[in-house]
Amino acid sequence: MLDKPSAQSAARTSGPLAGFRIVEFAGIGPGPFACMMLADMGAEVVTLDRVGAKKNLKSVASRGRKVVELDLKDKAAVAQVLDLLANADALIEGFRPGVMERLGLGPDVVMARNPRLVFGRMTGWGQEGPLAHAAGHDINYISVTGALAAIGTKEKPVPPLNLVGDFGGGALYLVVGVLAALLEASKSGKGQVVDAAMCDGAASLMSMFFDMTAIGRWVEGREQNFLDGGAHFYGIYECSCGNFISIGSIEPQFYALLRQHAGLTDADFDAQMDRKAWPALKDKLTKVFKSKSREDWCKIMEGTDICFAPILTMAEAPKHPHNAARNIFVERHGVTQPAPAPRFSRTPSAIRDAEKAELAALTATWAKQ
């Protein structure tokens, strides 16, 4: 069974994972983001980084960590890491397949010392397969899963930042996998390897679209479907001020409100779900929204069931009344950043500072608890 969080550890921090101990091998992108989430939820996360890494302890992705610098090519350091892992609940690494094994820290070695350990592996292509050892980035992983081909304009696909592969299909699936394995380990007393691949996660995120394709509600090609910018009632429109708004008036009752508030009395708008009518209706609606400023449209539509929102920049988003009321963004060390999510009623997440730590001291502390 996993150790229950002690009263002492729970008092030091908040969050549903208070008392759980996670060792992170420093990386970039989805691995650190996943560990940020786990740290926000109260886990004690120790990041092992190379000597002289000069990690910015005030960065958003580094928050909540205890950072230890060491040389993993040093056998003595590897032995110390194994001692630390002997009392850890989970390990997270994002190296190419085989790197941890060559360091002497592969699953077989580590889990022989700690059979309860959850071994989280974050990669782009997964632990096996023809591309497993190839370099890649988010844009490549979403390319081969059908996701990127479905996003963009008619002319070409447009990368949705690195949200779909790195963070949606990568970090979040890693977090879910690690938490599920921790839950199972609490019953069985046995850990396991979590193989979180961004190509797997990106494909999983496309589940609804494969489903809709199978029943004939989705067709190949961008801007030809009701969620990809093809429909006039679900999309982005420019206002007279040069700013943009978004609408998602899919359901008939919401579409009726759109017509009412935008003054769409033209009978042509009756053909909401006629794909052949969408281009002409989109042109007409483009002219309507271009007739007023974003501020004007907010006064008319925001807060209604039209499914409307202004498209805000990162600088504007924290100032929006809804975001401000919910404290969705916070400022820490002079940096505006998203607050922890999701929210817990009894064991709230919290942002903690990162700090430098000594491996020997951490190992001794964990061994006593």
C-alpha positions in Angstrom: 0.0 0.0 0.0 1.1 3.6 -0.6 2.0 5.5 2.5 -0.8 7.8 3.5 0.2 11.5 3.7 1.4 12.2 7.2 -0.1 14.9 9.4 3.3 16.7 9.3 3.6 16.6 5.5 0.0 17.7 5.1 0.5 20.6 7.3 3.5 21.8 5.2 1.5 22.1 2.1 -2.0 21.8 0.7 -3.6 19.9 -2.1 -5.0 16.3 -2.5 -1.5 14.9 -3.3 0.1 16.3 -0.1 2.5 13.7 1.2 3.2 12.0 -2.1 6.8 12.1 -3.3 7.7 12.4 -7.0 11.2 12.5 -8.5 11.4 14.4 -11.8 14.3 14.1 -14.2 14.7 17.6 -15.7 13.4 18.1 -19.3 11.5 20.5 -21.4 7.8 21.0 -22.3 5.2 18.4 -21.2 7.2 16.7 -18.5 7.8 19.8 -16.5 4.3 21.0 -17.1 2.9 17.7 -15.7 5.2 18.0 -12.6 4.0 21.6 -12.2 0.4 20.3 -12.0 1.4 17.6 -9.5 3.3 20.1 -7.4 0.3 22.5 -7.4 -1.8 19.6 -6.2 0.5 19.2 -3.2 3.0 16.5 -4.2 6.6 17.0 -3.1 8.4 17.1 -6.4 12.2 16.8 -6.5 13.7 17.8 -9.8 17.1 16.3 -10.7 19.0 18.6 -13.0 22.5 18.7 -14.4 25.2 20.6 -12.6 25.3 24.2 -13.7 21.9 24.1 -15.3 21.1 27.5 -13.8 17.4 26.7 -13.6 15.2 29.8 -13.2 13.5 29.0 -9.9 10.9 31.8 -10.4 9.6 30.5 -13.8 6.1 29.2 -14.0 7.1 25.7 -15.1 9.5 25.4 -12.2 7.1 26.3 -9.4 6.7 24.0 -6.4 9.9 22.0 -6.9 13.0 21.2 -4.8 15.8 21.3 -7.3 19.0 19.1 -7.0 21.9 19.5 -9.3 24.0 16.4 -10.0 26.0 14.5 -12.6 24.1 11.4 -13.7 27.3 10.1 -15.4 28.8 9.7 -11.9 28.1 6.3 -10.5 28.1 7.6 -7.0 25.4 10.1 -7.9 23.3 7.4 -9.6 23.6 5.3 -6.4 22.3 8.3 -4.4 19.4 8.7 -6.8 18.5 5.0 -6.3 18.5 5.6 -2.5 16.1 8.6 -3.0 13.8 6.6 -5.3 13.6 3.8 -2.8 11.2 6.0 -0.8 9.5 7.8 -3.7 5.9 7.2 -5.0 6.6 8.1 -8.6 9.3 8.9 -11.1 8.8 11.1 -14.2 11.3 11.2 -17.1 11.2 12.5 -20.7 14.3 11.1 -22.3 14.4 9.1 -25.5 13.8 5.4 -25.0 16.9 3.6 -23.6 18.5 6.6 -21.9 17.4 5.8 -18.4 18.5 2.2 -18.9 22.0 3.3 -20.0 22.2 5.5 -16.9 21.5 2.5 -14.7 18.1 3.9 -13.8 15.7 1.9 -15.9 12.4 0.4 -14.6 13.9 -3.0 -13.8 16.6 -1.6 -11.7 14.6 1.1 -10.0 11.5 -1.0 -9.3 13.7 -3.8 -7.9 14.6 -1.3 -5.2 11.0 0.1 -4.9 8.3 -2.3 -6.2 5.6 0.3 -5.4 7.1 2.9 -7.7 5.1 4.4 -10.6 7.5 5.0 -13.5 6.1 7.7 -15.7 7.7 8.0 -19.2 7.0 11.0 -21.4 8.0 10.7 -25.1 6.8 11.9 -28.4 6.7 8.6 -30.3 6.4 6.1 -27.4 8.8 3.4 -26.0 8.6 1.3 -29.2 7.7 1.5 -32.9 9.6 2.5 -36.0 9.9 6.2 -34.9 10.6 5.6 -31.2 14.2 6.7 -31.4 13.7 9.6 -33.8 13.7 13.3 -32.8 10.4 15.1 -33.0 8.3 18.0 -31.7 4.6 18.6 -31.1 3.9 19.5 -34.7 5.2 16.1 -35.9 3.2 14.1 -33.4 -0.1 15.8 -34.3 0.8 15.5 -38.0 0.7 11.7 -38.0 -2.5 11.3 -35.9 -4.8 13.3 -38.2 -5.1 16.2 -35.8 -3.1 18.8 -37.7 -4.7 18.0 -41.0 -8.1 19.0 -39.5 -7.0 22.3 -38.1 -6.4 25.5 -40.2 -7.7 27.2 -43.3 -8.7 25.6 -46.6 -5.4 26.5 -48.0 -3.2 24.8 -45.3 -3.1 23.3 -41.8 -2.2 25.8 -39.0 -0.3 24.6 -35.9 -2.5 25.2 -32.8 0.6 26.3 -30.8 1.9 23.2 -29.1 -1.2 22.7 -27.1 -2.5 19.5 -28.7 0.6 17.3 -28.7 2.9 18.6 -25.9 0.3 19.6 -23.3 -3.1 18.1 -24.2 -1.9 14.8 -25.6 1.3 14.7 -23.6 1.4 16.3 -20.2 -2.3 15.8 -19.3 -2.3 12.1 -20.3 0.9 11.6 -18.3 -0.8 13.2 -15.2 -3.8 11.0 -15.7 -1.7 7.9 -16.1 0.5 8.6 -13.1 -2.5 9.3 -10.9 -4.3 6.2 -12.1 -1.2 4.0 -11.4 -0.8 5.6 -8.0 -4.4 4.8 -7.2 -3.9 1.2 -8.4 -0.7 0.8 -6.4 -2.5 1.9 -3.3 -4.6 -1.3 -3.7 -2.1 -3.8 -5.1 1.2 -2.5 -3.5 2.8 -2.8 -6.9 4.0 0.0 -9.2 4.1 0.0 -13.0 5.5 1.8 -16.0 3.3 4.5 -17.6 4.2 4.9 -21.3 2.7 8.4 -22.1 3.4 9.2 -25.8 2.3 12.4 -27.4 1.2 10.6 -30.6 -1.0 8.3 -28.5 -2.5 11.2 -26.6 -3.1 13.4 -29.7 -4.8 10.4 -31.4 -7.0 9.9 -28.3 -8.0 13.5 -28.4 -9.3 13.0 -31.9 -11.8 10.3 -30.7 -14.9 12.3 -31.3 -13.9 13.2 -34.8 -13.3 9.6 -35.8 -16.7 8.8 -34.3 -18.4 11.6 -36.3 -16.6 10.5 -39.5 -17.9 7.0 -39.0 -21.5 8.2 -38.9 -21.1 10.6 -41.7 -21.2 13.9 -39.7 -17.6 14.8 -40.5 -15.8 15.1 -43.8 -12.2 15.3 -44.8 -10.9 18.8 -45.5 -10.7 22.0 -43.4 -13.4 24.6 -43.1 -16.0 22.1 -44.3 -17.4 21.0 -41.0 -19.4 22.7 -38.2 -16.4 22.8 -35.7 -13.5 23.7 -38.1 -14.6 27.1 -39.3 -16.8 25.9 -42.1 -20.1 26.8 -40.5 -21.2 30.4 -40.2 -22.6 29.9 -36.7 -19.3 28.5 -35.2 -16.3 30.6 -35.9 -14.2 33.8 -35.6 -15.2 37.2 -36.9 -13.4 40.5 -37.2 -15.0 43.7 -35.8 -14.8 47.2 -37.0 -12.0 48.0 -34.5 -9.8 45.2 -35.8 -10.3 42.9 -32.9 -12.1 39.6 -33.1 -15.0 37.8 -31.4 -16.0 34.1 -31.4 -19.4 32.5 -31.6 -20.5 28.9 -31.1 -24.3 29.0 -31.7 -24.7 25.3 -32.6 -28.0 24.4 -30.9 -31.2 25.8 -32.5 -32.1 27.8 -29.4 -28.7 29.4 -29.3 -28.8 30.1 -33.1 -32.1 31.8 -32.7 -30.6 34.1 -30.1 -27.7 34.9 -32.4 -30.2 35.8 -35.1 -32.2 37.9 -32.7 -29.2 39.9 -31.3 -27.4 40.3 -34.6 -30.5 41.3 -36.5 -30.3 38.3 -38.9 -33.8 38.6 -40.3 -32.8 37.4 -43.8 -34.7 34.2 -44.5 -31.5 32.6 -45.9 -30.3 32.2 -42.3 -33.1 29.6 -41.8 -30.9 27.1 -43.5 -28.6 26.7 -40.5 -27.4 23.1 -41.2 -27.3 23.4 -45.0 -23.6 23.0 -45.8 -24.0 24.4 -49.2 -25.4 27.6 -47.8 -22.6 28.1 -45.2 -20.2 30.1 -47.4 -22.8 32.7 -48.4 -24.1 33.0 -44.9 -20.6 33.3 -43.5 -20.0 36.2 -45.9 -23.2 37.9 -44.8 -22.3 37.4 -41.1 -18.8 38.7 -41.7 -20.3 42.0 -42.8 -22.7 42.2 -39.9 -19.9 41.7 -37.3 -17.6 44.2 -39.1 -20.3 46.9 -38.6 -19.6 47.3 -34.8 -16.6 47.2 -32.5 -15.7 44.3 -30.2 -16.8 46.4 -27.3 -20.2 47.0 -28.9 -20.7 43.3 -29.5 -19.7 42.5 -26.0 -22.4 44.8 -24.7 -25.0 43.2 -27.0 -24.1 39.5 -26.7 -21.8 38.7 -23.7 -23.5 36.8 -21.0 -26.3 35.6 -23.2 -26.9 32.0 -24.4 -25.6 32.9 -27.9 -22.3 31.2 -26.9 -20.2 34.4 -27.5 -16.9 35.6 -26.3 -14.4 38.3 -27.2 -11.0 36.9 -28.4 -8.6 38.4 -25.9 -4.8 38.5 -26.0 -2.7 37.1 -23.2 -2.2 40.6 -21.9 -6.0 41.3 -22.0 -7.2 37.9 -20.6 -6.3 38.5 -16.9 -8.3 41.7 -16.9 -11.6 40.2 -18.1 -14.2 40.4 -15.4 -15.0 36.7 -15.3 -11.3 35.7 -15.2 -10.7 38.4 -12.5 -13.6 37.2 -10.4 -12.4 33.6 -10.4 -8.7 34.6 -10.0 -7.9 32.5 -13.0 -4.6 34.4 -13.3 -2.3 35.3 -10.4 0.9 37.3 -10.1 3.9 35.8 -8.5 7.4 37.2 -8.5 6.2 39.9 -10.9 5.0 37.3 -13.4 1.4 36.9 -14.4 0.5 33.2 -14.7 -2.4 30.8 -14.7 -3.6 29.7 -11.2 -3.6 26.0 -10.5 -6.4 23.9 -12.0 -8.7 22.1 -11.4 -10.0 23.3 -8.0 -10.7 21.2 -4.9 -13.2 22.2 -2.3 -11.5 20.6 0.7 -7.8 20.2 -0.2 -7.1 23.3 -2.4 -4.1 23.3 -4.7 -1.5 26.1 -4.2 1.5 27.6 -5.9 4.7 27.1 -3.9 8.1 28.4 -4.7 10.9 26.3 -6.1 14.0 26.0 -4.0 17.5 24.4 -4.2 18.0 21.3 -2.2 20.7 18.7 -1.3 20.2 15.1 -2.4 21.6 13.6 0.7 19.4 15.6 3.0 16.3 14.8 1.0 17.2 11.1 1.0 17.6 11.0 4.7 14.3 12.9 5.3 12.3 10.6 3.0 13.8 7.5 4.6 12.6 8.6 8.0 9.0 9.4 6.9 
